Amino acid sequence: MTTTEENGAAAEGGKESGGREFAPRPKKRDVHGWVVLDKPVGMTSTHAVSVVKRAFAAKKAGHAGTLDPLASGLLPIALGEATKTVPFVMDGRKAYQFTVAWGSQTNTDDTEGSVIATSEARPEEAAIAALLPRFTGTIQQVPPKFSAIKIAGERAYDLAREGEEVTLQARPVEITSLRIVTHTPETTTFEAECGKGTYVRAIARDLGLALGCLGHVAHLRRTRVGPFAIEDAVTVETLRESPESASAALRPVADALTLIEEIVIHRDAALRLKRGQSILLRGRDAPVAAQAVYAVCGGVLIATGSIEQGEFVPHRVFNL
């Protein structure tokens, strides 16, 4: 039997079986764009997506890179057709500010876990600084046991929570920069810029082990993801303030693509791309090859794709 919510009656409002009035549920609508959210501590990324989706009554939403509940900061959330551009944001560089508490190691490598080892030693700032070159460039990093990496189809954190022994292999990650912001005997705050797949918790863990004093992340804030910076972010309170404040926070779908080349095309070429057909790029300055580009016509995003032997090959087509 179809419920009244499914067939649309709930959208009109009315009374529950006990006679109590209930507020009408807004009808879901097509909303396309990005919301750059400043996620607060304590909120999961999934909950953050729900908050944004509800603020816009949007049919479709997703985020570009999970941010742990204990972390705050930048969480880009895609609505509608913007979900097709999520990989371009996730593949971009990320920046963090994080504080390491010295003297103890936890099973999660942050404050959420249980302490598994302690040390009386505390590092000097000079000793930390001397070690940082070992943690920059392309390095081998073992992810935390409490991570979303899959082992035989199961998430590592699920296995770890069930008490199973989790063994993860080291993998290459790129850390562009790592510098000290402030230092005290008990804690050190760092700023890091890194590539996809890097775990800040693993940096804290490995720094503590290398210094012989142990350490874990006590505070973590993400300040950049791909083309989006924390200066562009809006708070949950702003989104909930009013429909107008939420609408003002919506950014164009193409904002996710500013780090790749834009190709301006004419109407006939746009129609071909929308049918999934390649187009030949003409003109003296037309690129011959490129792994990732996007096409616009009249200021409207048409498709993302690649350029092969002078042809734009569409990979994702947009309905905007």
Buried (B, 14 or more C-beta within 10 A) or exposed (E): EEEEEEEEEBBEEEEEEEEEEEEEEEEEEEBBBBBBBBBBEEBEBEEBBEBBBBBBBBEBBBBBBBBBBBBBBBBBBBBBBBBBBBBBBBBBBBBBBBBBBBBBBBBBBBBBBEEEEEBEEBBEEEEBBEBBEEBBEEBEBBBBBBBEBEBEEEBBBBBBEEEEEBEBEEEEBBBBBBEEEEBEEEBBBBBBBBBEBBBBBBBBBBBBBBBEBBBBBBBBBBBBBBBBEBEBBBEBEBBEBEEEBBEEBBBBBBBBBEEBEEBEBEEEBBBBBBEEEBBEBEEEEEEEEBEBBBBBBEEEBBBBBBBEEBBBBBBBBBEB
